[in-house]
Amino acid sequence: MAEPGKVDSKSESELLLLVEGVNDCHAVFQLMWLVYHADPVFGINECGNDDKVLDSLASRIVTTRPRQRVLGLILDADIEGLRPEQVIQGRLDQLAARVGAYYPLPAVFPEQGLILEPLSSRLEADRLPRLGVWLMPNNRAYGMFEDLLMASLSERVATYTSSVVKQSNADGIARFKDAHLSKAVIRTYLAWQDPPDIQYLGLAIKRRAFENIEAECRQFIQWLDQLFGSPAVQ
């Protein structure tokens, strides 16, 4: 068992979760510790960005000897060049282009997260992994992991911090992109904590910086449990 402050990537685990960046990796790990006080039953592989997550998925599917029995993906619901209302469909289109020949992708992304068995008509169906996909923050709205964390703040804290961050941008002091508002809000909020030195979202979760996080992440944790199994029943 890994120490609760460390992430054992277990990048070739039979149960594997692909994530975009190191913050996602640590955040998922610490969420599982917060809920179960145990390591996740799956490995976590930080790929670098969304394109590399999708490329890693495609390469693992087409190999003649997949190492995974279950393969999960977490992708932010933000794609450069697409309007917010286009992003969910855009992610579905990306999945269809890479693995649509192997899995029965739905016409509409499910709000509870995607979990699919391979198409039985494929000759290689018995060697293909079960596939799960979660679009941050909630499979229906434009955003990223930080938007899920923003929702776990109290309304007073979220409103106040957002107003300060937006004003700093309007005044030309801050220079973040509008699409990264939630990142700026969460980083500002963490900079106001004691001590103001939290670099990783996972560490902030471990320090209980987000008071309503269990409630806001319940559906996400349920998706992980349904896909991989829960540490509580191992």
N, C-alpha and C positions, 0 to 999 in steps of 0.2 A: 504494500500500500504506500502511495506517495504521501509526503507530508502535505497538509492542507494548504500550505502556501505555495506549493510547487505544482507544475503541470507536467505529468508524464504523457508525452505526446502519443506514444504507442502507435506510431504512424502506420504500422502494418497490421494492426489488430484486425481480427475477423469482424469486429463491430467498430466502424470508423465514422467519425463525424468530420467533414471538411468545412473549414471556416475561412473567412477572408484574411483576418489579421490576428496579430498576437493579442490584442485587446479582447477580441471575441473569444479566443482560446482560453484566456485566464478568466473571463467573465463566466463562461459556461461552466468551467471547472468549479469556481467558487459558488455558483448558484446551486450546483449539485451538493456541495458540502453544506451550504446553508440549509437546504431542505432535508438531506439524508444523513449528514455528518459522516459521509463515506465518499470514496472515489467513485466517479462514474464507471459503469460497466463497459463503456466504449472508449476507444482511443480518440484523440483530437489532433487533427493535422492542420496546421496553419499554412495556407497556400500562398498568401501575399496580396491577392486582390480577387475581385469577382471573376474576371476572365480566367484566372488560374484555377479557381475552384471548379468552374465549368469544364476547363480543359482536363483537369485531373479526373473529374467524373467520367468524361468521355474516354480517356485512355484506360481507366480501370474497367470500364464496361466492355470494350472491344478486345481486351487481352484474352488469350485462349485459356488462361488459368487465373481468373480473378481471385484475389486473396481475401476478399470481403464476403461475408454472408449477408451483412446488412451495411448499407452505405447511406449516410445522411449528409445533407448540405444545409448550411445557413448562408443566405444571401441577403444583403441589404436591398430594400425595395427602392433603389435609386439607380437610374441609368442616365448617364450624361447624354443630353440631346433629346430626351423624352420628357413630355409634360407629366406632372404627378399622376394624372388620371390614366396615363398610358403604361405606367411602369409594371404593374402586375401582369398585364397581358404581354408586355415586353419580355418579362422573365419566363413566362410560359413558352413564348416563341423561341427563346434561347434554349430552353430544355428540349423542345421539340426538335430543334435543329441537331442536337447532339445525341439524344437518346430516344427520340420519338419512335424509332423503328423497333425499340426493345420493350417499351413500357406504354400502357394505355393512359396517356395523359388526358386529363379532363379538359373540357372547353372553358371552364371557369375554375380559378384556383380556390380550393376549399379554405374557409376561414379557420378551421381547426388544424391546418397544416396538411401537407401532402404525404401519403404513404401508399406505395404501389408495389405490387408483385409483378414480375416480368410477364410479358405476353406468353400465354401457353402455346401459341402457334409457333414460337421461335424454337428451332431445334436445340439451341443452347440455353433454353429456359431454366433447366435444372442447375446450371452453373452460375446464372446471373444473380446478383444480390437483390434483396428487398431494398427499395429506394425510398428515401424520405427527403422532403424539401420543406424548409421553413423560410418565409420571407419576412425579415425584420421590418417593422416592429410586430405586426399582427396579421400578416397575410392579406391585408386589404388596404392599408394606408401607405402612402409614400413615406419613406424614412429609413432608419437604421437602428442599431442597437441602442444608441443614445436616446432615441425617441421612446423606447420601452422604459428606459431608466427615468426619463423626464416624467412619464406617467406615474412613476412610483414615488415622486415627490409630493408633498402636500400642495394643495392648490395655492396657498399663500406663498410658499417658497418658490414654486415654479413660476407663478405670475411675477413676483418681485424680481427674481433672477433674470427672467426673460426680458423684462422691461429695461433693466440696467444694460444687458447685453445689446439689445436692439438700439438703445440710445447711444451707446458707445460706437456702434457701427454708423449710425446716422451722423454723429459728430465727427466722423473720420478718424477716431482713435483706434477702433478695431477695423480690420480689413478682411474678414472672413466672407465666404460666399453665402448667399441666402440659403442655399441647399444645406449648408453646414451649421445652421442656427442651433440645432439640438446639441451638436458637438461643442459649440462655444458655450452654450448654457451649462451643460454638465461640467465642462472644465472650469468654468467660472465658479460654479457652486462648490466644486471640490477644492478650489483654491481658497475658499473662505472657511474651510474646515480646519480643525486643529488636530494634527499639524497640517499645514497647507502644502504637502509634498507628495500627494498621491499621484503616481504616474499611470498605473494600470487600473482599469475599471474593475478587474477582479479583486484588487486590494481594497477598493472602495466598498465593494459588496461584502468582503470579509469583515471590514470595520463597521458594517451596518450603517453606511452613509445614506441609504435609501430606505426610508421607514416603511413603505408599503410594497416592498419588492416581491414578497412572497405572493401577495394577491395579484399583482400585475403580471407576474411571470407564471401563474398557475397553468394557463393553457399551453404555454411553451414547454413547461416541464412535463405536462401530460403527453404532449407530442413526443418528447424524448423518451418517456417511459413506454409509450405504445410502440415506438419504433425499435428501441433497443432492449427494453426491460428495465426494471427499477432496481437500484441497489438494495432496496428494502426486502426484496423477495429472492435475492441470490443466496 
